[in-house]
Amino acid sequence: MTDDEAIKDAEENASVHRFKPPVYIQRYELVSDLLEDPRWKNKILKVVDFGCAELQFFKFIKNLSEVTSILEVDYNKLLLEQYCTRAEPLVFNYLCSRSKKLNVSVLHGSVCDPDYRLIGCDAVVCIELIEHLDPGALDRLPHNIFGFIEPLLVIITTPNADFNVFFPQLKNGGFRHYDHRFEWTRAQFEDWASNVIARYPNYAVEYIGIGSGPEETKELGCCSQMALFVHKNYNKKCDIELDENENEQTSVDEICLDIKNVFESNIGSKVKWDNINWNDFKKPNKLYGVVAEYQYPFKVDNRTRDEKNTDDAISRIHMYTSYYCPFYNDETYCWEIPLNNLILFNEDLNIDLDLLGENLKLRGYNIVNNHLIYEDKKDDSDQELNDEQPELPNVLLNDASLLAEECWD
Ligand code: SAM
């Protein structure tokens, strides 16, 4: 049972409160909103989603237009093999291609291991992962994320144990999921996060609740909690490429074990951790296994703003003139479309209609008094066949249906 199913069960038993939308969706939405936050506009290009499990969060990150590289990493290889195709481009992605490249790697590995592919990640996401880690792994995680990857953003979410009393079956203790090693109160989570920034003072942290309960649970906080770490002084690292055969590791587990042995001999005290020579881990290591790799289609749009607006207007002209719309004049056999209607729903809100008219003229269109005049191009014989009528649909479309057509488009 996933955490969310456990919460759903608890909700049903308690039949008191429904999280709307469900808490897991609230988490995904908040994390993707944060990745798109204007404070770091154009800086989040490469993202790693640790503990990605069934790649549920992937559909949120893949829509971030600035992101050009996504690593989906989990320790459970079978799960990745089962769900990796969720990262595959869809037919839609070929029809409406992105304007920037997007490379996706689904990787088998641990959040604690410094694989070379993690270098250059601008954001690290760990959604409901840390509570699944054993103490040794939990100790290593900050060193890999904050010491080795050193991204601009680190987003970590975990259940808020303060909120557990809200769930009847957890009133007397216990965890939300059988695989949880711990569930932290807000104070415990903040204590852990402040220790992290004490070791990595380049980071500042803020805490955000996810999934509010009913009014009377306000002092328990939210169902889930997030720590958002932001680098105060970020310098992007360059990706590195390793030759396929260079440094080839026969077994990921073997190498993970090597690294773990080094780590494990150091586990236990902050002082020992500080003694680790992190340069040893900065050399390129192939610790992760590749489960799948996908490249999304993209098309670079080199058109000027005017060219784009003119092209958009022309596609509207094609749309209006493909059926008998209210702009069709039965007497002149022409469509007479106000230029205003050619820029409805346009991304660019400051289009100069006179300039648009001039540009359309240059493309051979007839513009009179801020209207596009489009002649019905059927030849006479055709016209006779059609009883001197343009191609008429059965129903006369009204403005509302035009709008619906626009949205669908
Ligand atoms: N992040 C997922 C989401 O939001 O849908 C859910 C995460 S699931 C609750 C926890 C995942 O962490 C599991 O898939 C588990 O295999 C993975 N995991 C556990 N230990 C890990 C480790 N050391 N490194 C990477 N992933 C790990």
Residues whose N, C-alpha, C, O or C-beta is under 5 A from the ligand:
A	BS01	SAM	F50 G51 C52 A53 Q56 F57 V73 D74 Y75 N76 G109 S110 V111 I127 E128 L129 H132
